[in-house]
């Protein structure tokens, strides 16, 4: 089909999308999409050849290592402790009216930045990061008249990142990722402005979808009281029987504990949320003629043609997911448990991509989301703020989206569970 002046091949099967993800980048290139995202975040048109080499051969392998499941053993408890320190004051209040997204994600932003980038990194970037993220769709699609405050927010963040990267020494105060990031760019004499742009892109990429999934998980749970109660009961039981109390949980939590069957319903609900909200599309351009495998047949893609894979169509296929349009919170809870493996195996599920292009932050995202859900569901009751007699579901979303649907501001009343 002809789309926007480009010849585009659109595929909707699990086999074809798997083939897109596993095909070598020299055959199907993703650089055009990556550059568009990089430009939308940083404002820069692209990196020099030297910096591209540093990112490809040093930064990306470093992320594979430092965001691996094994590395999470050193990160889950510090993240949980930092998150709990920000959430605990709300548990001392009688009740409060809060914006749900900010209530869930501002403490998570603080905790992630503190552990990943250390105490030297500014801890007040949430508002600017969120303001920048609010216009990412418009930036990516080239919509004119961007919201001016988002441009100022990006400039402030880049100034703060410049100060952070400009310190004379590198120490443990630069965090788990910050130390490696600084060292890689300094050892290769990377221009400071290019390092800043890549750092900003890294921070945005690490957090934007995690924030969105956290919000959608709670929206689904609030709309499905049976799921809310079942998962809360599961969490309360696990906290008491496996850890003793919440303080012990945040102090000692490890990936192996979060992977246990005692959190099977929570894990399933997170995977269900990701499957229902995934609207991103693998986008590649053919660098040569090739045959795309699609089950028992092949699809011819010519050099210069673009290929799009509809992940949403796969996740909404009734043959793979019965009642695909519903939030079935326990859909993935009854399979065989294998530590460190998601219970999606055997099903077409692409929310973390696939093949060589698996999301590098997938372990961090899953463990962070579990920790967020455990803390908040154990500590608080939630009541949606309604506008008169108007129903709050479905939540209002923006007309343009990138990755997952963006929800307009949504408020809840929180009530501490003093018996938790």
N, C-alpha and C positions, 0 to 999 in steps of 0.2 A: 504494500500500500504506500501511497505518497502522503507524507505527513510533514508539514512545515518545510516543504521543498526537499525532503530527504526520502530516499527509498528505505522503508522500514519493514522488517520481518517481525511479526508479533507471534509469540508462542505462549501457550497456556498450560502445557502438560508438565508434570513433575520431571519426567525424563528429559525433556528439552531444556528446562531450567537447570537441572543438574549438569547437563552438557555444557551450558553457557558458563557455569561456575568452574567446571573442570578443564575447559579448553585453555590452552596456553595463551598468555597475554600477547605473544607475538603473532597469534592468529586472530584472536578477538581482543581488541584493545579497550581498556576502560579509562585510559588517560584523559580523554575528553571530558568524561563525567567528573573525574577526580579534580581536574583543573577548574571546572565550573563550580564545584563545591568549595574548593580552596579560595577561589576569587570571591565567592559570595560571603565567606567568613572573614577573610583577611583584607579584601579589597585589592590584593595584588594579582596581576595577570598570570604569574607563574614564577617558578624558580629557575635559577641558572642551572646549566648542565651539571656543574660541580655539586650544587646543593641537592639537586635531584638524586645524584649518586649517593650522597651522605644519607639522605632520607631512605632510599631504597635498600642500601647495603648495610647501614648501621642502625638507623632509628627504628625501622620496622622490625628487624630481627631482635633489637633490644626490647621492643614492646612484646614480642612473642615470648621472650624469656621472663621479663619482669611482670607480665600479666598472665603467666601460665597458672594452671591449677596448683602446682606445687608451691608457687610463690604466694598464693592466696593464704597459705598457712601462717604467714607472718603479717598479714594485712587485715584479716577479718576482725579480730579482737580490737586492734587500734581504731578501725573505722567504727565499730559498734560503740566503743567507749566515747569517741568524739561525738558521734551522733546522739548518744544518750545524754551527754552533758548539755546539749542544746535543747533537747526535748523535755528533759526532766522538769524544768521550771513550769511548764504548762500543766504538769500533773499535780502541782501544788495549788492550782487555781480552782475555783468553783466551777466555772464554765467560761467559754470564750467563743466569739464569732470570728472565724478565720477564713481566709482564702485557701481552699484545700490544696491547690498546687504549691503555693508558697510554704504552707505549713509542712507539707511532706518533703519538699525538695530543697528548701534553703538550708536546713540542718544537714542534709545529705551532701550538698555542695560544700559546706564548711568542712565536714568530716573527710570527704574525698580529697579536697585540696590540701588539708593539713597532712594527711598521710602520704599522698603522692608527691606533693611539691614542698612540704616542710613548713616550718614556722616562719621562714623568711618570705614566703609568698603571701601577698595580701589576702586577708580573709573576708574582705568586704566586696568581692567581685560579683556576688549573686545577682544583684539588681541589674548591673550592666550586662552580664551574660544573658540574663533572661530577656532584657530589652533587645539585645542583638538577635537573639533566637526568634523573637516574635516576628521579625521581618526577613528571616532566612528564606522563606518560600518566595517572597517578592524579589529578593536579591537573586536567587537561583534562576527564576524564570524571566528575569529582566523586566519586571514591572516598573514603570517609571514612578517618580515622586515617592521615594522611600521616606519613611518616618524619620525626620531629622534627629530626634533624640537617640535613635539607634546608632546613627553615625557618630555622634558624640560619645556614646557608650563604648563603641569599638575603639575610638581614639584613647579614651581613658584607660581601657584595658591594655592596649598596646604600650602605653607609657608605663603602666605598672609592671608589665612583663619585661620591658626594657630594663627597668631598675632591678628587677629580680635576676635577670640574666647577666647583669653587668657587675655583680659583686666580684671582688678580686679573688676570693677563694671559693672552693667548693667543699661543702661539709655535709654532715648528716642532717643539718638544719635545712637542707635543700630537698629532703624527702626521697622516697623510694624511686620515683621517676625523674624528679628534678635533677638529682646528681648525675644520672646517666645521660640525660638530655644535654645538660650543660657541657659535660665532658666530651660528648661526641662532636658537638658543634665547635667547641674551642680547639680540640685537637686537630680539626680540619679547617681552621681559620675561616669559618663561615661568617659572612657579614651579619652584623647584629640585627639589622632590620629584617633579614630573611629568617633568622632564627626566631625572632619575635612572631612573625607571621605563622610559622609552623607550630609554634607553641600554642598560639591562640586557636589554630585549627585543631590541635590535639585536645585541648581542653573542651572545646565545643563538642567534638566528636565523642569524647568520653562520657559526656553527661546528658546531651539533649534527649536521646531516645530513652535513656534510663529514667529521666524525669517524667517523660510522657507516659511510659508504661506504669510507673508508680501511681500516677494520677488515674489512669484508666482502670487499674486494678481496683482501686477504692471506689470508683464510680460504679463498676460492675457489682462489687460486693454490696454497696448501699442499695442498688436496685434489686438485688437478690438476697433477701434476708436469710434464707435458708443456707446459702453459701457462706454468708458472713458469719452466722452462728456456728456452722460446722468447722470452719477454719479457725475461728477464735477458740473454740473448745479444744481443737487439736493443738493450738499454740499454748494455751494455758496448761494443758496436760503435759506437754513436752518440757515447758519451762520448769514446772514443778518436779516432774519425775526424773528428767535427765540432767537438770542443772541445779535444782533446789530453789532458786529464785531468780529474778530478772538481773540483779546485780552480778550474780555468778555467771549468768548467760553472757552479758556484755564483756565480762572480764576474760572468759575462757573460751568463747565460741571459736570453732575451727571449721574449715570446709567439710571435714568428714562428719561433723555433727549436723550441719545444715543439710547434708545429703542423705541423712538417715530417713527411713520410712516414717518416722514420727512426724515429719513435715511433708508427707506425700500429698495431702490435699492442697497445701499452700503452693508447693511446686507446680502441681497440676493447674491451679488457678492462674499462676503467672504465665505458664506456657499457653494456656487458653487465651489469656489477654493478649499476648504477643501475636498469636495466630489470627485473632479477630481484628486486630488493629494494624496489621502489616499491609501497607498500601504502596510500599516502595517497589521499584521496577528495576531489575538488573538491566543495564544499558551498555551495549558494546558496539564497536564498529569493526567490521571485518577488514583485516589488513591483507587478506588474500582470499581467493575462492576456497570454500571448504564445505563439507557436508556435516550438518548438525544432526546428531542422533536424537531421534524422538520415538522411543519404544521400538517397534518393529520396522520403522521407516526412517528415511533421512530427509532433511530439509536443505535444499541448496541455498547457500548464502553467498552472494557475489562480493568481490572486493569493493569496498567503499559503502556497502549497504550497512544499515544499522539494524540491530536486533534487540528486541525488548521482550522480557519475560514477565508475565503477570503472576506475581506471587499470590496476590489476593485471589485470583481465579483458582489456583491450586488449593489454597486453604478453604475455599468455599465449595469444593467439589463434594457433592453428596456421596459419591462412591468411596471417598476416603474418610469423610467426616459426617456421620449422621447428625442431623439437626445442626448443620454447619452455621446457621444464622443465629443460633442461641448460645448463651454463655453456659456451657456445661462444665462447671467448675471441677468436677472429678473425672473428666474425660481421660486424663493421663495418669490417674492415681492407682490403677489396678493392674498395671503391667509388672513385669519382673524388675526388681530393684537391683541396680548395679551401681556401686559407688563411683561417683565422678562422671556418670553418664546420664544424659537426659532421657526421660522415658518417652521420647518421641521416635526412637529408632523403629524402623519398619513403617513409619508414616511419612508422607511428603510434608516436610516442615522446614521452612526457609527463613524464619525470622532472624537467625544468626548467619544467613547466607549458607554457603556450602563449599565443599572441595577446598581448593587452594585459597579461597577468598573468605573463609570463615572469619567472623568478627573477632578481632584481636582482644576486645574487651569483654568477651562473652562470659568468662568466669567472674570477672569483677562485677558485671551487671547482675548476674544471677544471685551472687552472694549478697550484694548490696540490697537488692530488692527484697530478698528474704529477710534480711536484718531489719529493713524499714517496716515491712509488714508485721513482723513479730513484735517489735517495740510498740508500734502505734496501736495495733489491735489488742495487745495485752494491757496497754495503759489507758485507752480512751474509748468512749462511746461517741458515735457521730450521728448528727441529725441534719439532713439537708435543709438549707434555708430556701423556702419557697416564696414565690411572688404571688401572694394572694391565693387564689384557687388554682392557679396554673401549675400543671405538673412539671417537675424538674427534669424528668426523663422523657425523651433523650436529651442529653446536654447539648447546648448550642456549640457548634463547631464553626471554624472559619471556612470560607469558600475555597481557599487554596491550601494545600497541605503538602508536606514533604516528609516521607518516611512513615509517619503515623498521623492520624487526625489531630489537629490542634483544638483544644477545648477553650472556649471563652471563659472568662472569670466565673468561678463557681464557689459559693460560700457554704460553710457548714458550721453548726454549733458543735463544739467538742466539750465532753463532760468526762472528767477523770474518773476512772474506775478505782475507787479507794480500796476495794477488796481484791484488786489484782495481785 
